[in-house]
């Protein structure tokens, strides 16, 4: 078992991180905990803390997707859950949508629970982790054979990037009042709805 230094609280860990080996990090995330950590450049960070705008955008996208899914099963959206990456360390997306019943039934997999079949992954960009989200984290997600769409959402403007497996992960940019169509489950994300009341800027 890996124990974090009790003198280093979670706010400190979120901002400064703690140096850690991959082996030690693997042990850390095996423990049941209300916190979610990621190893970035050999430093473990607590990812459960976020800015109000970051949290609001994540919650809004989660709500928009889950409302469209309705009672269609086995589809579900998740926040603050580890995603298992084949042959790599697990990561924590801001929002993930799955279409596998096992990713809802926490008795289906070994503890601690990890999502095995991500279909759509959303990351809200932050200055401190943007490079990681665009590069290393994106590369890890692409190792998941079920992943079809990767979405990056700006906190600063109505600006969303979409990467689809079907197009070879080519970048698509959506701005202003545009609507993103996700063909996998015939879902839509309207930038007007995503950012409504969150950004003060005019479209």
Rosetta constraint file for C-alpha pairs under 8 A:
AtomPair CA 1 CA 27 HARMONIC 6.11 0.50
AtomPair CA 1 CA 28 HARMONIC 6.83 0.50
AtomPair CA 1 CA 31 HARMONIC 7.71 0.50
AtomPair CA 2 CA 24 HARMONIC 6.44 0.50
AtomPair CA 2 CA 25 HARMONIC 7.90 0.50
AtomPair CA 2 CA 27 HARMONIC 6.12 0.50
AtomPair CA 2 CA 28 HARMONIC 5.33 0.50
AtomPair CA 3 CA 28 HARMONIC 7.55 0.50
AtomPair CA 4 CA 8 HARMONIC 7.40 0.50
AtomPair CA 5 CA 9 HARMONIC 7.91 0.50
AtomPair CA 8 CA 12 HARMONIC 5.94 0.50
AtomPair CA 8 CA 13 HARMONIC 6.60 0.50
AtomPair CA 9 CA 13 HARMONIC 6.35 0.50
AtomPair CA 10 CA 14 HARMONIC 6.00 0.50
AtomPair CA 10 CA 46 HARMONIC 6.42 0.50
AtomPair CA 11 CA 15 HARMONIC 6.41 0.50
AtomPair CA 11 CA 46 HARMONIC 7.82 0.50
AtomPair CA 11 CA 49 HARMONIC 7.49 0.50
AtomPair CA 12 CA 16 HARMONIC 5.71 0.50
AtomPair CA 12 CA 17 HARMONIC 6.90 0.50
AtomPair CA 13 CA 17 HARMONIC 4.21 0.50
AtomPair CA 13 CA 18 HARMONIC 6.36 0.50
AtomPair CA 13 CA 44 HARMONIC 7.50 0.50
AtomPair CA 13 CA 45 HARMONIC 5.44 0.50
AtomPair CA 13 CA 46 HARMONIC 5.61 0.50
AtomPair CA 14 CA 45 HARMONIC 5.03 0.50
AtomPair CA 14 CA 46 HARMONIC 4.44 0.50
AtomPair CA 14 CA 47 HARMONIC 6.29 0.50
AtomPair CA 14 CA 48 HARMONIC 7.93 0.50
AtomPair CA 14 CA 49 HARMONIC 6.73 0.50
AtomPair CA 15 CA 45 HARMONIC 7.36 0.50
AtomPair CA 16 CA 45 HARMONIC 7.35 0.50
AtomPair CA 17 CA 43 HARMONIC 5.58 0.50
AtomPair CA 17 CA 44 HARMONIC 5.19 0.50
AtomPair CA 17 CA 45 HARMONIC 4.58 0.50
AtomPair CA 17 CA 46 HARMONIC 7.29 0.50
AtomPair CA 18 CA 43 HARMONIC 5.25 0.50
AtomPair CA 18 CA 44 HARMONIC 5.15 0.50
AtomPair CA 18 CA 45 HARMONIC 6.83 0.50
AtomPair CA 19 CA 42 HARMONIC 5.83 0.50
AtomPair CA 19 CA 43 HARMONIC 4.39 0.50
AtomPair CA 19 CA 44 HARMONIC 6.20 0.50
AtomPair CA 20 CA 24 HARMONIC 6.22 0.50
AtomPair CA 20 CA 25 HARMONIC 6.29 0.50
AtomPair CA 20 CA 39 HARMONIC 7.78 0.50
AtomPair CA 20 CA 42 HARMONIC 5.73 0.50
AtomPair CA 20 CA 43 HARMONIC 5.71 0.50
AtomPair CA 20 CA 44 HARMONIC 6.21 0.50
AtomPair CA 21 CA 25 HARMONIC 6.11 0.50
AtomPair CA 21 CA 42 HARMONIC 6.32 0.50
AtomPair CA 22 CA 26 HARMONIC 6.04 0.50
AtomPair CA 22 CA 39 HARMONIC 7.64 0.50
AtomPair CA 22 CA 42 HARMONIC 7.40 0.50
AtomPair CA 22 CA 89 HARMONIC 7.76 0.50
AtomPair CA 23 CA 27 HARMONIC 6.50 0.50
AtomPair CA 24 CA 28 HARMONIC 6.21 0.50
AtomPair CA 25 CA 29 HARMONIC 6.38 0.50
AtomPair CA 25 CA 39 HARMONIC 7.05 0.50
AtomPair CA 25 CA 44 HARMONIC 7.26 0.50
AtomPair CA 26 CA 30 HARMONIC 6.45 0.50
AtomPair CA 26 CA 89 HARMONIC 7.16 0.50
AtomPair CA 27 CA 31 HARMONIC 7.06 0.50
AtomPair CA 29 CA 36 HARMONIC 7.70 0.50
AtomPair CA 29 CA 37 HARMONIC 7.13 0.50
AtomPair CA 29 CA 112 HARMONIC 7.95 0.50
AtomPair CA 30 CA 111 HARMONIC 7.53 0.50
AtomPair CA 30 CA 112 HARMONIC 5.93 0.50
AtomPair CA 31 CA 112 HARMONIC 6.90 0.50
AtomPair CA 32 CA 112 HARMONIC 6.21 0.50
AtomPair CA 35 CA 46 HARMONIC 6.68 0.50
AtomPair CA 35 CA 47 HARMONIC 7.47 0.50
AtomPair CA 35 CA 48 HARMONIC 5.95 0.50
AtomPair CA 36 CA 46 HARMONIC 5.77 0.50
AtomPair CA 36 CA 47 HARMONIC 5.48 0.50
AtomPair CA 36 CA 48 HARMONIC 5.66 0.50
AtomPair CA 36 CA 80 HARMONIC 6.88 0.50
AtomPair CA 36 CA 81 HARMONIC 7.61 0.50
AtomPair CA 36 CA 82 HARMONIC 7.56 0.50
AtomPair CA 36 CA 92 HARMONIC 7.02 0.50
AtomPair CA 37 CA 44 HARMONIC 6.31 0.50
AtomPair CA 37 CA 45 HARMONIC 5.33 0.50
AtomPair CA 37 CA 46 HARMONIC 4.49 0.50
AtomPair CA 37 CA 47 HARMONIC 5.41 0.50
AtomPair CA 37 CA 48 HARMONIC 7.62 0.50
AtomPair CA 37 CA 91 HARMONIC 7.87 0.50
AtomPair CA 37 CA 92 HARMONIC 7.58 0.50
AtomPair CA 38 CA 44 HARMONIC 5.51 0.50
AtomPair CA 38 CA 45 HARMONIC 5.45 0.50
AtomPair CA 38 CA 46 HARMONIC 6.75 0.50
AtomPair CA 38 CA 47 HARMONIC 6.74 0.50
AtomPair CA 38 CA 90 HARMONIC 7.63 0.50
AtomPair CA 38 CA 91 HARMONIC 6.00 0.50
AtomPair CA 38 CA 92 HARMONIC 7.10 0.50
AtomPair CA 39 CA 43 HARMONIC 5.32 0.50
AtomPair CA 39 CA 44 HARMONIC 4.35 0.50
AtomPair CA 39 CA 45 HARMONIC 6.40 0.50
AtomPair CA 39 CA 89 HARMONIC 7.98 0.50
AtomPair CA 40 CA 44 HARMONIC 6.33 0.50
AtomPair CA 40 CA 45 HARMONIC 7.41 0.50
AtomPair CA 40 CA 132 HARMONIC 7.47 0.50
AtomPair CA 47 CA 92 HARMONIC 7.65 0.50
AtomPair CA 48 CA 80 HARMONIC 7.14 0.50
AtomPair CA 50 CA 54 HARMONIC 6.04 0.50
AtomPair CA 50 CA 55 HARMONIC 6.09 0.50
AtomPair CA 51 CA 55 HARMONIC 6.17 0.50
AtomPair CA 52 CA 56 HARMONIC 6.02 0.50
AtomPair CA 53 CA 57 HARMONIC 6.14 0.50
AtomPair CA 53 CA 155 HARMONIC 6.76 0.50
AtomPair CA 53 CA 198 HARMONIC 6.62 0.50
AtomPair CA 54 CA 58 HARMONIC 6.28 0.50
AtomPair CA 54 CA 124 HARMONIC 6.33 0.50
AtomPair CA 54 CA 125 HARMONIC 7.88 0.50
AtomPair CA 54 CA 126 HARMONIC 7.76 0.50
AtomPair CA 54 CA 155 HARMONIC 6.57 0.50
AtomPair CA 55 CA 59 HARMONIC 6.11 0.50
AtomPair CA 56 CA 60 HARMONIC 6.04 0.50
AtomPair CA 56 CA 198 HARMONIC 7.16 0.50
AtomPair CA 57 CA 61 HARMONIC 6.20 0.50
AtomPair CA 57 CA 124 HARMONIC 7.25 0.50
AtomPair CA 57 CA 155 HARMONIC 7.76 0.50
AtomPair CA 57 CA 194 HARMONIC 6.69 0.50
AtomPair CA 57 CA 195 HARMONIC 7.08 0.50
AtomPair CA 57 CA 198 HARMONIC 7.43 0.50
AtomPair CA 58 CA 62 HARMONIC 6.14 0.50
AtomPair CA 58 CA 94 HARMONIC 5.98 0.50
AtomPair CA 58 CA 95 HARMONIC 6.44 0.50
AtomPair CA 58 CA 123 HARMONIC 7.97 0.50
AtomPair CA 58 CA 124 HARMONIC 6.79 0.50
AtomPair CA 59 CA 63 HARMONIC 6.11 0.50
AtomPair CA 60 CA 64 HARMONIC 6.14 0.50
AtomPair CA 60 CA 194 HARMONIC 6.06 0.50
AtomPair CA 61 CA 65 HARMONIC 6.15 0.50
AtomPair CA 61 CA 95 HARMONIC 7.51 0.50
AtomPair CA 61 CA 189 HARMONIC 7.82 0.50
AtomPair CA 61 CA 194 HARMONIC 6.24 0.50
AtomPair CA 62 CA 66 HARMONIC 6.03 0.50
AtomPair CA 62 CA 77 HARMONIC 6.43 0.50
AtomPair CA 62 CA 78 HARMONIC 7.39 0.50
AtomPair CA 62 CA 79 HARMONIC 7.63 0.50
AtomPair CA 62 CA 95 HARMONIC 6.16 0.50
AtomPair CA 63 CA 67 HARMONIC 5.93 0.50
AtomPair CA 64 CA 68 HARMONIC 6.45 0.50
AtomPair CA 64 CA 189 HARMONIC 7.18 0.50
AtomPair CA 64 CA 194 HARMONIC 7.96 0.50
AtomPair CA 65 CA 69 HARMONIC 6.26 0.50
AtomPair CA 65 CA 77 HARMONIC 7.19 0.50
AtomPair CA 65 CA 187 HARMONIC 7.31 0.50
AtomPair CA 65 CA 188 HARMONIC 7.92 0.50
AtomPair CA 65 CA 189 HARMONIC 7.66 0.50
AtomPair CA 66 CA 70 HARMONIC 6.15 0.50
AtomPair CA 66 CA 76 HARMONIC 6.80 0.50
AtomPair CA 66 CA 77 HARMONIC 6.02 0.50
AtomPair CA 68 CA 187 HARMONIC 6.71 0.50
AtomPair CA 69 CA 75 HARMONIC 6.72 0.50
AtomPair CA 69 CA 76 HARMONIC 7.43 0.50
AtomPair CA 69 CA 187 HARMONIC 7.97 0.50
AtomPair CA 73 CA 99 HARMONIC 7.41 0.50
AtomPair CA 73 CA 101 HARMONIC 7.67 0.50
AtomPair CA 74 CA 98 HARMONIC 7.83 0.50
AtomPair CA 74 CA 99 HARMONIC 5.27 0.50
AtomPair CA 74 CA 100 HARMONIC 5.50 0.50
AtomPair CA 74 CA 101 HARMONIC 4.93 0.50
AtomPair CA 75 CA 97 HARMONIC 7.08 0.50
AtomPair CA 75 CA 98 HARMONIC 5.60 0.50
AtomPair CA 75 CA 99 HARMONIC 4.36 0.50
AtomPair CA 75 CA 100 HARMONIC 6.66 0.50
AtomPair CA 75 CA 101 HARMONIC 7.43 0.50
AtomPair CA 76 CA 97 HARMONIC 5.70 0.50
AtomPair CA 76 CA 98 HARMONIC 5.59 0.50
AtomPair CA 76 CA 99 HARMONIC 6.71 0.50
AtomPair CA 76 CA 104 HARMONIC 7.14 0.50
AtomPair CA 77 CA 95 HARMONIC 6.90 0.50
AtomPair CA 77 CA 96 HARMONIC 5.62 0.50
AtomPair CA 77 CA 97 HARMONIC 4.31 0.50
AtomPair CA 77 CA 98 HARMONIC 6.43 0.50
AtomPair CA 78 CA 95 HARMONIC 5.77 0.50
AtomPair CA 78 CA 96 HARMONIC 5.32 0.50
AtomPair CA 78 CA 97 HARMONIC 6.38 0.50
AtomPair CA 79 CA 93 HARMONIC 7.09 0.50
AtomPair CA 79 CA 94 HARMONIC 5.75 0.50
AtomPair CA 79 CA 95 HARMONIC 4.97 0.50
AtomPair CA 79 CA 96 HARMONIC 6.62 0.50
AtomPair CA 80 CA 92 HARMONIC 6.19 0.50
AtomPair CA 80 CA 93 HARMONIC 6.86 0.50
AtomPair CA 80 CA 94 HARMONIC 6.52 0.50
AtomPair CA 80 CA 95 HARMONIC 7.59 0.50
AtomPair CA 81 CA 92 HARMONIC 5.80 0.50
AtomPair CA 81 CA 93 HARMONIC 7.27 0.50
AtomPair CA 81 CA 113 HARMONIC 7.85 0.50
AtomPair CA 81 CA 114 HARMONIC 6.60 0.50
AtomPair CA 81 CA 115 HARMONIC 7.10 0.50
AtomPair CA 82 CA 90 HARMONIC 6.05 0.50
AtomPair CA 82 CA 91 HARMONIC 5.48 0.50
AtomPair CA 82 CA 92 HARMONIC 4.70 0.50
AtomPair CA 82 CA 93 HARMONIC 7.42 0.50
AtomPair CA 82 CA 113 HARMONIC 7.43 0.50
AtomPair CA 82 CA 114 HARMONIC 4.99 0.50
AtomPair CA 82 CA 115 HARMONIC 6.22 0.50
AtomPair CA 83 CA 90 HARMONIC 5.52 0.50
AtomPair CA 83 CA 91 HARMONIC 5.47 0.50
AtomPair CA 83 CA 92 HARMONIC 6.06 0.50
AtomPair CA 83 CA 93 HARMONIC 7.49 0.50
AtomPair CA 83 CA 114 HARMONIC 5.28 0.50
AtomPair CA 83 CA 115 HARMONIC 4.58 0.50
AtomPair CA 83 CA 116 HARMONIC 6.20 0.50
AtomPair CA 83 CA 118 HARMONIC 7.44 0.50
AtomPair CA 84 CA 88 HARMONIC 7.99 0.50
AtomPair CA 84 CA 89 HARMONIC 7.28 0.50
AtomPair CA 84 CA 90 HARMONIC 4.77 0.50
AtomPair CA 84 CA 91 HARMONIC 7.02 0.50
AtomPair CA 84 CA 114 HARMONIC 5.70 0.50
AtomPair CA 84 CA 115 HARMONIC 5.91 0.50
AtomPair CA 84 CA 116 HARMONIC 5.49 0.50
AtomPair CA 85 CA 89 HARMONIC 6.19 0.50
AtomPair CA 85 CA 90 HARMONIC 5.41 0.50
AtomPair CA 85 CA 91 HARMONIC 7.50 0.50
AtomPair CA 85 CA 116 HARMONIC 7.72 0.50
AtomPair CA 85 CA 140 HARMONIC 6.38 0.50
AtomPair CA 85 CA 141 HARMONIC 6.76 0.50
AtomPair CA 85 CA 143 HARMONIC 6.60 0.50
AtomPair CA 85 CA 144 HARMONIC 6.24 0.50
AtomPair CA 86 CA 143 HARMONIC 6.29 0.50
AtomPair CA 86 CA 144 HARMONIC 6.63 0.50
AtomPair CA 88 CA 140 HARMONIC 6.99 0.50
AtomPair CA 91 CA 137 HARMONIC 7.58 0.50
AtomPair CA 93 CA 121 HARMONIC 6.62 0.50
AtomPair CA 93 CA 122 HARMONIC 6.47 0.50
AtomPair CA 93 CA 123 HARMONIC 5.96 0.50
AtomPair CA 94 CA 121 HARMONIC 7.78 0.50
AtomPair CA 94 CA 122 HARMONIC 5.91 0.50
AtomPair CA 94 CA 123 HARMONIC 5.17 0.50
AtomPair CA 94 CA 124 HARMONIC 6.64 0.50
AtomPair CA 95 CA 121 HARMONIC 5.96 0.50
AtomPair CA 95 CA 122 HARMONIC 5.03 0.50
AtomPair CA 95 CA 123 HARMONIC 6.79 0.50
AtomPair CA 96 CA 118 HARMONIC 6.34 0.50
AtomPair CA 96 CA 119 HARMONIC 7.35 0.50
AtomPair CA 96 CA 120 HARMONIC 5.70 0.50
AtomPair CA 96 CA 121 HARMONIC 4.52 0.50
AtomPair CA 96 CA 122 HARMONIC 6.19 0.50
AtomPair CA 97 CA 118 HARMONIC 6.08 0.50
AtomPair CA 97 CA 119 HARMONIC 5.70 0.50
AtomPair CA 97 CA 120 HARMONIC 5.06 0.50
AtomPair CA 97 CA 121 HARMONIC 6.50 0.50
AtomPair CA 98 CA 103 HARMONIC 6.82 0.50
AtomPair CA 98 CA 117 HARMONIC 5.98 0.50
AtomPair CA 98 CA 118 HARMONIC 4.90 0.50
AtomPair CA 98 CA 119 HARMONIC 5.08 0.50
AtomPair CA 98 CA 120 HARMONIC 6.92 0.50
AtomPair CA 99 CA 103 HARMONIC 7.81 0.50
AtomPair CA 99 CA 117 HARMONIC 7.19 0.50
AtomPair CA 99 CA 118 HARMONIC 7.60 0.50
AtomPair CA 99 CA 119 HARMONIC 6.77 0.50
AtomPair CA 100 CA 104 HARMONIC 7.51 0.50
AtomPair CA 100 CA 117 HARMONIC 6.44 0.50
AtomPair CA 101 CA 105 HARMONIC 6.38 0.50
AtomPair CA 102 CA 106 HARMONIC 7.15 0.50
AtomPair CA 102 CA 108 HARMONIC 5.47 0.50
AtomPair CA 102 CA 109 HARMONIC 7.29 0.50
AtomPair CA 103 CA 108 HARMONIC 7.87 0.50
AtomPair CA 103 CA 114 HARMONIC 7.58 0.50
AtomPair CA 103 CA 115 HARMONIC 5.24 0.50
AtomPair CA 103 CA 116 HARMONIC 6.54 0.50
AtomPair CA 103 CA 117 HARMONIC 6.94 0.50
AtomPair CA 106 CA 113 HARMONIC 5.97 0.50
AtomPair CA 109 CA 113 HARMONIC 6.44 0.50
AtomPair CA 109 CA 114 HARMONIC 7.56 0.50
AtomPair CA 117 CA 144 HARMONIC 7.25 0.50
AtomPair CA 117 CA 145 HARMONIC 7.89 0.50
AtomPair CA 117 CA 146 HARMONIC 5.58 0.50
AtomPair CA 117 CA 147 HARMONIC 7.31 0.50
AtomPair CA 118 CA 144 HARMONIC 7.29 0.50
AtomPair CA 118 CA 146 HARMONIC 5.94 0.50
AtomPair CA 118 CA 147 HARMONIC 5.40 0.50
AtomPair CA 119 CA 146 HARMONIC 5.56 0.50
AtomPair CA 119 CA 147 HARMONIC 4.38 0.50
AtomPair CA 119 CA 148 HARMONIC 5.33 0.50
AtomPair CA 119 CA 149 HARMONIC 6.64 0.50
AtomPair CA 120 CA 147 HARMONIC 6.19 0.50
AtomPair CA 120 CA 148 HARMONIC 6.01 0.50
AtomPair CA 120 CA 149 HARMONIC 4.80 0.50
AtomPair CA 120 CA 150 HARMONIC 6.04 0.50
AtomPair CA 120 CA 151 HARMONIC 7.75 0.50
AtomPair CA 121 CA 147 HARMONIC 7.69 0.50
AtomPair CA 121 CA 149 HARMONIC 6.38 0.50
AtomPair CA 121 CA 150 HARMONIC 5.01 0.50
AtomPair CA 121 CA 151 HARMONIC 6.18 0.50
AtomPair CA 122 CA 150 HARMONIC 6.05 0.50
AtomPair CA 122 CA 151 HARMONIC 4.65 0.50
AtomPair CA 122 CA 152 HARMONIC 6.02 0.50
AtomPair CA 122 CA 153 HARMONIC 7.44 0.50
AtomPair CA 123 CA 133 HARMONIC 7.23 0.50
AtomPair CA 123 CA 150 HARMONIC 7.99 0.50
AtomPair CA 123 CA 151 HARMONIC 6.22 0.50
AtomPair CA 123 CA 152 HARMONIC 5.07 0.50
AtomPair CA 123 CA 153 HARMONIC 6.26 0.50
AtomPair CA 124 CA 152 HARMONIC 5.83 0.50
AtomPair CA 124 CA 153 HARMONIC 4.62 0.50
AtomPair CA 124 CA 154 HARMONIC 6.16 0.50
AtomPair CA 124 CA 155 HARMONIC 6.94 0.50
AtomPair CA 125 CA 129 HARMONIC 6.97 0.50
AtomPair CA 125 CA 130 HARMONIC 5.32 0.50
AtomPair CA 125 CA 133 HARMONIC 7.40 0.50
AtomPair CA 125 CA 152 HARMONIC 6.48 0.50
AtomPair CA 125 CA 153 HARMONIC 5.84 0.50
AtomPair CA 125 CA 154 HARMONIC 5.49 0.50
AtomPair CA 125 CA 155 HARMONIC 6.55 0.50
AtomPair CA 126 CA 130 HARMONIC 5.45 0.50
AtomPair CA 126 CA 154 HARMONIC 7.94 0.50
AtomPair CA 126 CA 155 HARMONIC 7.39 0.50
AtomPair CA 129 CA 133 HARMONIC 6.14 0.50
AtomPair CA 130 CA 134 HARMONIC 6.16 0.50
AtomPair CA 131 CA 135 HARMONIC 6.09 0.50
AtomPair CA 132 CA 136 HARMONIC 5.35 0.50
AtomPair CA 132 CA 137 HARMONIC 5.75 0.50
AtomPair CA 132 CA 138 HARMONIC 7.93 0.50
AtomPair CA 133 CA 137 HARMONIC 4.92 0.50
AtomPair CA 133 CA 138 HARMONIC 5.91 0.50
AtomPair CA 134 CA 138 HARMONIC 5.67 0.50
AtomPair CA 135 CA 139 HARMONIC 6.08 0.50
AtomPair CA 136 CA 140 HARMONIC 6.30 0.50
AtomPair CA 137 CA 141 HARMONIC 6.32 0.50
AtomPair CA 138 CA 142 HARMONIC 6.29 0.50
AtomPair CA 138 CA 150 HARMONIC 7.78 0.50
AtomPair CA 139 CA 143 HARMONIC 6.86 0.50
AtomPair CA 140 CA 144 HARMONIC 7.54 0.50
AtomPair CA 141 CA 147 HARMONIC 7.14 0.50
AtomPair CA 142 CA 147 HARMONIC 6.66 0.50
AtomPair CA 147 CA 165 HARMONIC 7.41 0.50
AtomPair CA 148 CA 164 HARMONIC 5.78 0.50
AtomPair CA 148 CA 165 HARMONIC 5.12 0.50
AtomPair CA 148 CA 166 HARMONIC 7.21 0.50
AtomPair CA 148 CA 184 HARMONIC 7.74 0.50
AtomPair CA 149 CA 162 HARMONIC 7.01 0.50
AtomPair CA 149 CA 163 HARMONIC 5.69 0.50
AtomPair CA 149 CA 164 HARMONIC 4.57 0.50
AtomPair CA 149 CA 165 HARMONIC 6.28 0.50
AtomPair CA 150 CA 162 HARMONIC 5.95 0.50
AtomPair CA 150 CA 163 HARMONIC 5.08 0.50
AtomPair CA 150 CA 164 HARMONIC 6.48 0.50
AtomPair CA 151 CA 160 HARMONIC 7.07 0.50
AtomPair CA 151 CA 161 HARMONIC 5.70 0.50
AtomPair CA 151 CA 162 HARMONIC 4.63 0.50
AtomPair CA 151 CA 163 HARMONIC 6.30 0.50
AtomPair CA 152 CA 160 HARMONIC 5.74 0.50
AtomPair CA 152 CA 161 HARMONIC 5.07 0.50
AtomPair CA 152 CA 162 HARMONIC 6.54 0.50
AtomPair CA 153 CA 159 HARMONIC 6.46 0.50
AtomPair CA 153 CA 160 HARMONIC 4.65 0.50
AtomPair CA 153 CA 161 HARMONIC 6.54 0.50
AtomPair CA 154 CA 158 HARMONIC 6.83 0.50
AtomPair CA 154 CA 159 HARMONIC 5.54 0.50
AtomPair CA 154 CA 160 HARMONIC 6.13 0.50
AtomPair CA 156 CA 199 HARMONIC 7.61 0.50
AtomPair CA 157 CA 199 HARMONIC 7.21 0.50
AtomPair CA 157 CA 201 HARMONIC 7.57 0.50
AtomPair CA 158 CA 174 HARMONIC 7.98 0.50
AtomPair CA 158 CA 175 HARMONIC 5.42 0.50
AtomPair CA 158 CA 176 HARMONIC 5.41 0.50
AtomPair CA 158 CA 177 HARMONIC 7.96 0.50
AtomPair CA 158 CA 191 HARMONIC 6.56 0.50
AtomPair CA 158 CA 195 HARMONIC 6.77 0.50
AtomPair CA 158 CA 203 HARMONIC 7.13 0.50
AtomPair CA 159 CA 173 HARMONIC 7.14 0.50
AtomPair CA 159 CA 174 HARMONIC 5.80 0.50
AtomPair CA 159 CA 175 HARMONIC 4.68 0.50
AtomPair CA 159 CA 176 HARMONIC 7.06 0.50
AtomPair CA 159 CA 191 HARMONIC 7.94 0.50
AtomPair CA 160 CA 173 HARMONIC 5.92 0.50
AtomPair CA 160 CA 174 HARMONIC 5.18 0.50
AtomPair CA 160 CA 175 HARMONIC 6.53 0.50
AtomPair CA 160 CA 191 HARMONIC 7.95 0.50
AtomPair CA 161 CA 171 HARMONIC 6.48 0.50
AtomPair CA 161 CA 172 HARMONIC 5.57 0.50
AtomPair CA 161 CA 173 HARMONIC 4.70 0.50
AtomPair CA 161 CA 174 HARMONIC 6.31 0.50
AtomPair CA 162 CA 171 HARMONIC 5.92 0.50
AtomPair CA 162 CA 172 HARMONIC 5.07 0.50
AtomPair CA 162 CA 173 HARMONIC 6.48 0.50
AtomPair CA 162 CA 174 HARMONIC 7.88 0.50
AtomPair CA 163 CA 167 HARMONIC 7.83 0.50
AtomPair CA 163 CA 169 HARMONIC 4.72 0.50
AtomPair CA 163 CA 170 HARMONIC 5.62 0.50
AtomPair CA 163 CA 171 HARMONIC 5.15 0.50
AtomPair CA 163 CA 172 HARMONIC 6.39 0.50
AtomPair CA 164 CA 168 HARMONIC 6.59 0.50
AtomPair CA 164 CA 169 HARMONIC 4.77 0.50
AtomPair CA 164 CA 170 HARMONIC 6.64 0.50
AtomPair CA 164 CA 171 HARMONIC 7.88 0.50
AtomPair CA 165 CA 169 HARMONIC 4.97 0.50
AtomPair CA 174 CA 178 HARMONIC 6.00 0.50
AtomPair CA 174 CA 179 HARMONIC 7.49 0.50
AtomPair CA 174 CA 180 HARMONIC 7.29 0.50
AtomPair CA 174 CA 191 HARMONIC 7.87 0.50
AtomPair CA 175 CA 191 HARMONIC 7.21 0.50
AtomPair CA 176 CA 191 HARMONIC 6.67 0.50
AtomPair CA 176 CA 192 HARMONIC 7.28 0.50
AtomPair CA 176 CA 203 HARMONIC 4.96 0.50
AtomPair CA 177 CA 190 HARMONIC 6.99 0.50
AtomPair CA 177 CA 191 HARMONIC 5.47 0.50
AtomPair CA 177 CA 192 HARMONIC 5.25 0.50
AtomPair CA 177 CA 203 HARMONIC 6.62 0.50
AtomPair CA 178 CA 190 HARMONIC 6.29 0.50
AtomPair CA 178 CA 191 HARMONIC 5.88 0.50
AtomPair CA 178 CA 192 HARMONIC 7.52 0.50
AtomPair CA 179 CA 188 HARMONIC 6.67 0.50
AtomPair CA 179 CA 189 HARMONIC 5.69 0.50
AtomPair CA 179 CA 190 HARMONIC 4.30 0.50
AtomPair CA 179 CA 191 HARMONIC 6.06 0.50
AtomPair CA 180 CA 188 HARMONIC 5.47 0.50
AtomPair CA 180 CA 189 HARMONIC 4.98 0.50
AtomPair CA 180 CA 190 HARMONIC 6.18 0.50
AtomPair CA 180 CA 191 HARMONIC 7.77 0.50
AtomPair CA 181 CA 186 HARMONIC 7.02 0.50
AtomPair CA 181 CA 187 HARMONIC 5.96 0.50
AtomPair CA 181 CA 188 HARMONIC 4.55 0.50
AtomPair CA 181 CA 189 HARMONIC 6.59 0.50
AtomPair CA 182 CA 186 HARMONIC 5.70 0.50
AtomPair CA 182 CA 187 HARMONIC 5.00 0.50
AtomPair CA 182 CA 188 HARMONIC 5.86 0.50
AtomPair CA 182 CA 189 HARMONIC 7.93 0.50
AtomPair CA 183 CA 187 HARMONIC 6.57 0.50
AtomPair CA 189 CA 193 HARMONIC 7.55 0.50
AtomPair CA 189 CA 194 HARMONIC 7.24 0.50
AtomPair CA 190 CA 194 HARMONIC 6.19 0.50
AtomPair CA 191 CA 195 HARMONIC 6.07 0.50
AtomPair CA 192 CA 196 HARMONIC 5.71 0.50
AtomPair CA 195 CA 199 HARMONIC 5.91 0.50
